[in-house]
Amino acid sequence: MMLQGLIDTVCNDPAIADAIEQARAGVPALDIAGPPATRAFITSGLVRRAGRPLLVVTSTFREAESLVDELSSLLGDEEVAYYPAWETLPHERLSPNSDTVGHRLEVLRRIAGKDDLPAPSVVVAPIRSVLQPQVRGLADLPVVKLRTAEDYDPSRLEADLVAAAYSRVDLVERRGEFAVRGGIVDIFAPTYSHPVRVDFFGDTIEDLRFFTVGDQRSTDETVDEFVAAPCRELLITPEVQQRAAALVDAHPELSEMLEKISQGQSVEGMEALIPALADGVELLVDVMAPETLTLVCDPELVRTRAADLVRTSQEFLHASWAAAAAGGKAPIDLAASSYQELADVRQHSLDIGQGWWSLSAFAAAPDSAPQGEDPTGESASAGESVSAADAAFAGGIPEMILDMEPLPGWRGDAEKAIATMTDDLARGWRVVSSVEGKGLANRMAEMLRDHDTPARVLDELPDEPELHVVSIILSGLRHGFRAPDLKLTLVAAGDITNQPNADRSSRKMPTKRRNQVVPLELKPGDPLVHEQHGVGRFVEMTQRTVAGATREYMVIEYAASKRGQPGDRLYVPMDQLDQVTRYVGGEAPALDKMGGAEWKHRKSRARKAVRQVAAGLIKLYAARQASRGHAFSPDTPWQHEMEDAFRYEETPDQLACITDVKHDMEQIVPMDRLICGDVGYGKTEIAVRAAFKAVQDGKQVAVLVPTTLLVQQHYQTFAERYSGFPVTVAQLSRFQTEKEVATTLEEMAQGKVDVVIGTHRLLSSKVHYKDLGLVIIDEEQRFGVEHKEALKKLRVNVDVLSMSATPIPRTLEMAVTGIREMSTITTPPEERHPVLTFAGPYDEGQVVAAIRREMAREGQVFLVHNRVASIDRVAARIREMVPEARVVTAHGQMSEKTLEKVMVDFWERRADVLVCTTIVEAGLDIPTANTLIVDRADHMGLSQMHQLRGRVGRSRERGYAYFLYPGDRTLTTTAHDRLAALAANNELGAGMAIAMKDLEIRGAGNLLGDEQSGHIADVGFDLYLRLVGEAVAEFKGDGPGEEEKPMRIELPVNAHLPEDYVESERLRLEMYKRIAEVTSTDDIEALRGELQDRYGPVPEQAESLLTVAAFRLLCRQAGLTEVMSQGRSIRFAPIAGRRAPDGTELSLPDSRRVRLDRLYPGTLVKNAANLALVPAPRTAKVGGQPIIGDELIAWASGFVRDILLPDAPRRQGTAGNTAGDTVGATAGAAAG
């Protein structure tokens, strides 16, 4: 949005105009004092009128990001750049995130004028970025540039990506990875929000298209050019390799790391060796233009922050590297990459001719700077020599004070804000109101007009704001100010709501991820469940060629049928993989015997239990359908305005959820919907919208949450989202005085409160509503039995919306559709950093370093110590070791009030370290707490440790988890294995999937009743869910009651995924499983498209695999369970007593027998064995060879359609019919 008129108006202030003149004249130092809200304007004025490039320095990255937002609103995105700092410390044995590196390199390339991009006028950087030396010449690092229709040798591309520090994987899931599959290369570059798929034809790039990480499918978005920036700032060049090789002998303690580097391998944390391996270092001020003017915001805060950073960096240098050298000296002088002292950076900047100004929130008193200090935040000890530049400030730095004042902050009281604007307008002032989003702008205009104050919503403001009318603009400005000299008032959204701006990283919500690609990683020995034979162990995948046809099999080992013999082995063809699931459900299970009775017994027991559950669900459903409630009206214009003011982009899942909820509310049958989605996936916004809809119909809303901390979190969200609308939100919790509670209760009964948020207090008999219309329950499973009973009574004729962060398995959600209405939000953020996990002996130095590192990046720490008796002692020791940290303790034996006060303090960042017991594992969301230290981890179970680890790394910050045990004791084997598993599985892969399953089992228990857990352990979780689905379908009359028999198709067809087409075993398994589980020809077509998209043109063997899958559908439609080669015949069984999938009985009447004899002479029907042996087709009647492959499948499909489904062509839309037609067509084409 063009806001030049507003910039010009503010810059007409005499003090700012004078400052701009001084900048033009090259004055090296100046301190400007004024409200923080004026900084974006001062900066914009200097850019526009003084024409100098600016470097703006803030004390924290949050301030830097919010300033970038404000400046982008004023100057436009292309003029402003944010230069992030590493999230790791210079001497940490960890490498910075590839996306941080990518963004840094992109900014440096722009400053250097590379890539035909304009240099930014303003670079905003947190002090961390300014103090940290970086490798010299980063802007010159080579990038990989790809353009469509140009030639680029794929093997050279692979080498170039490796040189740019990309890692080769089989499935691209995060930034800095690439995968090669035939003529397709997938690359996830650090500066893009999606990975790109490069499609080659020979050496020519045919297509560059984006794809989503979740389902690995291409989107419609293509690009003509793609630039892959390097993923590290220290790249392994021949020079770096030589230097590393030269250091190997001199430093045996680092030999392993140096050897790998000398061989060309990137090593985690090798950036710590930059001083020894790179061609020198430089500072950010060195790469900025010589005429750059540096503006330091809040110099006092910057100075404190800089001192903390320098100290922490020194401690890490000692903690990480002292151990690596005998005698405790750093083995190589690595100090060159430590954070530099602020005074040195400033002096260096002045020495190279740049300016160094400061922007303070208040003016310093004339005598306030202690000896040797000046207001820019630098210090020189007494007697130290003072440079010429400093001498110029000997009389103190020239200071300018703006005649501007911050606004009072109306804390959600829009009436007062409007009164101020109306009064100022009447006094002849110019009044501007800035909001985010068109909906809020229209709402603000409407409210002002209701107070007879003229207002106009403007798309841009190229000239001075008008008099006598409030100008409403759309911008990211967060706070306003009043300027009496200019007679100008600027009111921004943050002044009214008092809420901080949205975090930039979360503003772009992630893309839809529906069918998640979950590679099936099986290690030899992993327990599996086969539906017919029970629990076995995975051995391997193997290929076998029988009768000229090659197929792939999974080998599963079972308990030996005879004592002392090796285990029995089962070879499962890949088209029967739908019979096999991974076993999840408890400790390592005992192996079953193949075809043993014990498995059948356990399975029937589970099936019986499941039928009871299904019957209960159906009963509930019927009762609800019979009751009557309030049908809410369609959305009002206010509803649209409130929704438009949402500052994030909704995810497709969220939109679908909101539509479901509104549809339910508009029905006369009371809503009872459950919404599942992890913390931070946007469930609260759905509640906000549903509640607002209810209030629009004059109904009251009760929001029930399990803890007081959540009352606070939700109250803030609701109050902020409803600011500007006549909706009253109140809270009921322990943090209120008796008087406040009494007032709220009275206002609820009178109908003055529209939305009340509280804990289980809302269920007490003292609470009366005037007209309750909607109850929203957060984390229902955390309420006790008596509260659940009270909720049941409420449910009869009031709409209920429940929310849960415990994931519900997708299969279960499908099974209970239409009984318990559910919506799932499964869209996680596109980029999730794995939590870096360390397991090792307890070491105080490491603990101190970890706490200080987290504090250095403005974060918080959880320290879990699971013994209440000694928890205070541990907290006291932490206070001793890290005196600057604010330490609090929390455990379950505290009174609830004390505990909740501690938790709220921690949430509101009034404490840095929370020493607590495992109470933090339950759904706590504190995005700024990203380091977890667990003491005595040897006493914990694996899933509990996974749960704890899930508390950190929830925002885009990288999470650290330390699992520590006493160094002086030996670990038990189990504890050792658990810790090893945890450290190995910090990726979101198999180990995480098990923890995820553990949670899903809880989710299923919450939904179906906890007594089901024994049955889950009996048959394994996945099979259990399938049984639930079958039972529910049977009760609803959608399918047969008995168990579906497995299908065996064993014909000589070359049907498999060639290894050179899908190289990775885990991805082959995933694809086989999905092909085995298809239920319609649409599924098959979708998979064919996916194979082509992900792996290139589909080879013949894979086409045959899809043809067999379509044939299986046709056989299922005809009620067959076996089609096999038997000598010179093909065996089809059963013939009599077949059932179609919908339960219809199929037989073979005489008319069909006649047709069978006519069309397939020589067929033998064995009634006793219930099968037909049909002579196998041959290439010629006499002396012909047997037909194999797709032609054979086409012939078998013809037999099924002619004899077993004779009326198929006349029946429209059955899966079997369409499947058969597809098979015939595909096979015919292949045969032809």
Stockholm file with secondary structure:
# STOCKHOLM 1.0

chainA/1-1232         MMLQGLIDTVCNDPAIADAIEQARAGVPALDIAGPPATRAFITSGLVRRAGRPLLVVTSTFREAESLVDELSSLLGDEEVAYYPAWETLPHERLSPNSDTVGHRLEVLRRIAGKDDLPAPSVVVAPIRSVLQPQVRGLADLPVVKLRTAEDYDPSRLEADLVAAAYSRVDLVERRGEFAVRGGIVDIFAPTYSHPVRVDFFGDTIEDLRFFTVGDQRSTDETVDEFVAAPCRELLITPEVQQRAAALVDAHPELSEMLEKISQGQSVEGMEALIPALADGVELLVDVMAPETLTLVCDPELVRTRAADLVRTSQEFLHASWAAAAAGGKAPIDLAASSYQELADVRQHSLDIGQGWWSLSAFAAAPDSAPQGEDPTGESASAGESVSAADAAFAGGIPEMILDMEPLPGWRGDAEKAIATMTDDLARGWRVVSSVEGKGLANRMAEMLRDHDTPARVLDELPDEPELHVVSIILSGLRHGFRAPDLKLTLVAAGDITNQPNADRSSRKMPTKRRNQVVPLELKPGDPLVHEQHGVGRFVEMTQRTVAGATREYMVIEYAASKRGQPGDRLYVPMDQLDQVTRYVGGEAPALDKMGGAEWKHRKSRARKAVRQVAAGLIKLYAARQASRGHAFSPDTPWQHEMEDAFRYEETPDQLACITDVKHDMEQIVPMDRLICGDVGYGKTEIAVRAAFKAVQDGKQVAVLVPTTLLVQQHYQTFAERYSGFPVTVAQLSRFQTEKEVATTLEEMAQGKVDVVIGTHRLLSSKVHYKDLGLVIIDEEQRFGVEHKEALKKLRVNVDVLSMSATPIPRTLEMAVTGIREMSTITTPPEERHPVLTFAGPYDEGQVVAAIRREMAREGQVFLVHNRVASIDRVAARIREMVPEARVVTAHGQMSEKTLEKVMVDFWERRADVLVCTTIVEAGLDIPTANTLIVDRADHMGLSQMHQLRGRVGRSRERGYAYFLYPGDRTLTTTAHDRLAALAANNELGAGMAIAMKDLEIRGAGNLLGDEQSGHIADVGFDLYLRLVGEAVAEFKGDGPGEEEKPMRIELPVNAHLPEDYVESERLRLEMYKRIAEVTSTDDIEALRGELQDRYGPVPEQAESLLTVAAFRLLCRQAGLTEVMSQGRSIRFAPIAGRRAPDGTELSLPDSRRVRLDRLYPGTLVKNAANLALVPAPRTAKVGGQPIIGDELIAWASGFVRDILLPDAPRRQGTAGNTAGDTVGATAGAAAG
#=GR chainA/1-1232 SS CCCHHHHHHHHTSHHHHHHHHHHHHTCSCCEEECCGGGHHHHHHHIIIIICCCEEEEESSHHHHHHHHHHHHHHHCGGGEEECCCCSSCTTSSSCCCHHHHHHHHHHHHHHTTCTTCCCCSEEEEEHHHHHSCEETTGGGSCCEEEETTSBCCHHHHHHHHHHTTCEECSSCCSTTEEEEETTEEEEECTTCSSCEEEEEETTEEEEEEEECTTTCCEEEEECSEEEECCSCSSCCCHHHHHHHHHHHTTCGGGHHHHHHHHTTCCCTTGGGGHHHHSSCEECHHHHSCTTCEEEEESHHHHHHHHHHHHHHHHHHHHHHHTTTSGGGSCSSCCGGGSCCCHHHHHHHHHHTTCEEEEEESSCCCTTCSCTTEETTTEECCTTCCCCHHHHHTTTCCCEEECSCEECCCCTTCHHHHHHHHHHHHHTTCEEEEEESSHHHHHHHHHHHHHTTCCEEEESCCCSCCCSSSEEEEECCCCCCEEETTTTEEEEEHHHHHCCCCCCHHHHSCCCCCCSCCCCCCCCTTCEEEETTTEEEEEEEEEEEEETTEEEEEEEEEEBCSSTTSCCEEEEEEGGGGGGEEECCSSSCCCCCBTTCHHHHHHHHHHHHHHHHHHHHHHHHHHHHHHCCCCCCCCCCHHHHHHHHTCSSCCCHHHHHHHHHHHHHHTSSSCCEEEEECCTTSSHHHHHHHHHHHHHHTTCEEEEECSSHHHHHHHHHHHHHHTTTSSCCEEEESTTSCHHHHHHHHHHHHHTCCSEEEESGGGGSTTCCCSSEEEEEEESGGGSCHHHHHHHHHHHTTSEEEEEESSCCCHHHHHHTTTTSEEEECCCCCSCCCCCEEEEEECCHHHHHHHHHHHHHTTCEEEEECCCHHHHHHHHHHHHHHSTTSCEEEECTTSCHHHHHHHHHHHHTTSCSEEEECGGGGTTCCCTTEEEEEETTGGGSCHHHHHHHHTTSSCSSSCCEEEEEECTTSCCCHHHHHHHHHHHHTCSSSHHHHHHHHHHHHHHHHHHHCGGGHHHHHHHCHHHHHHHHHHHHHHHTTSSCSSCCCCCEEECSCCCSCCTTTSCCHHHHHHHHHHHHTCCSHHHHHHHHHHHHHHHSSCCHHHHHHHHHHHHHHHHHHTTCCEEEEETTEEEEECCSSEECTTSCEECCCHHHHHHHHHHSTTCEEETTTTEEEEECCBSSTTTCCBCCTHHHHHHHHHHIIIIISTTGGGSCSCHHHHHHHHHHHHHHHHHC
#=GC SS_cons          CCCHHHHHHHHTSHHHHHHHHHHHHTCSCCEEECCGGGHHHHHHHIIIIICCCEEEEESSHHHHHHHHHHHHHHHCGGGEEECCCCSSCTTSSSCCCHHHHHHHHHHHHHHTTCTTCCCCSEEEEEHHHHHSCEETTGGGSCCEEEETTSBCCHHHHHHHHHHTTCEECSSCCSTTEEEEETTEEEEECTTCSSCEEEEEETTEEEEEEEECTTTCCEEEEECSEEEECCSCSSCCCHHHHHHHHHHHTTCGGGHHHHHHHHTTCCCTTGGGGHHHHSSCEECHHHHSCTTCEEEEESHHHHHHHHHHHHHHHHHHHHHHHTTTSGGGSCSSCCGGGSCCCHHHHHHHHHHTTCEEEEEESSCCCTTCSCTTEETTTEECCTTCCCCHHHHHTTTCCCEEECSCEECCCCTTCHHHHHHHHHHHHHTTCEEEEEESSHHHHHHHHHHHHHTTCCEEEESCCCSCCCSSSEEEEECCCCCCEEETTTTEEEEEHHHHHCCCCCCHHHHSCCCCCCSCCCCCCCCTTCEEEETTTEEEEEEEEEEEEETTEEEEEEEEEEBCSSTTSCCEEEEEEGGGGGGEEECCSSSCCCCCBTTCHHHHHHHHHHHHHHHHHHHHHHHHHHHHHHCCCCCCCCCCHHHHHHHHTCSSCCCHHHHHHHHHHHHHHTSSSCCEEEEECCTTSSHHHHHHHHHHHHHHTTCEEEEECSSHHHHHHHHHHHHHHTTTSSCCEEEESTTSCHHHHHHHHHHHHHTCCSEEEESGGGGSTTCCCSSEEEEEEESGGGSCHHHHHHHHHHHTTSEEEEEESSCCCHHHHHHTTTTSEEEECCCCCSCCCCCEEEEEECCHHHHHHHHHHHHHTTCEEEEECCCHHHHHHHHHHHHHHSTTSCEEEECTTSCHHHHHHHHHHHHTTSCSEEEECGGGGTTCCCTTEEEEEETTGGGSCHHHHHHHHTTSSCSSSCCEEEEEECTTSCCCHHHHHHHHHHHHTCSSSHHHHHHHHHHHHHHHHHHHCGGGHHHHHHHCHHHHHHHHHHHHHHHTTSSCSSCCCCCEEECSCCCSCCTTTSCCHHHHHHHHHHHHTCCSHHHHHHHHHHHHHHHSSCCHHHHHHHHHHHHHHHHHHTTCCEEEEETTEEEEECCSSEECTTSCEECCCHHHHHHHHHHSTTCEEETTTTEEEEECCBSSTTTCCBCCTHHHHHHHHHHIIIIISTTGGGSCSCHHHHHHHHHHHHHHHHHC
//
